[in-house]
Each structure stands twice: as C-alpha cells, then as structure tokens.
Amino acid sequence: MEKSQQIIQKPIQDRLRHASCITIESALRNKVDLNISWYDIHGIEQNQKYTISAGSVIEF
C-alpha cells in the first residue's frame, strides 16, 4: 500500500524561506501564479502553488 503525504498549506513567506526553486507559472492581468519547491526533512522535493495579486509585496 502506497503511503501518501499531505502538504500542509503554509503562508507564502514561510515557503519562500525554504524554497529551492521559485517558478513563475503565469503573469496575467492583475495576478501572478508561482510554483514554490522545497525539500522536506526527508529530502523529498515538495511543491505548492500560490497566486498573488497586483500590489502584493513579498520578501525574499
């Protein structure tokens, strides 16, 4: 039986601190779609998608 891992939804600032790769999926009109990848404590790559609105400020 396959073990499934569930990704805990965290705020974008927390994910950015641990990011190994940040990809801009699309930038249309007033939003930007990002895919943030990181490695968990077991060394397995995880990713989560975020959408940020125009005027949003994020710190790297």
Secondary structure by P-SEA (a helix, b strand, c coil): cbbbbbbccccaaaaaaaccccccccccccbbbbbbbbbcccccccbbbbbbcccccccc
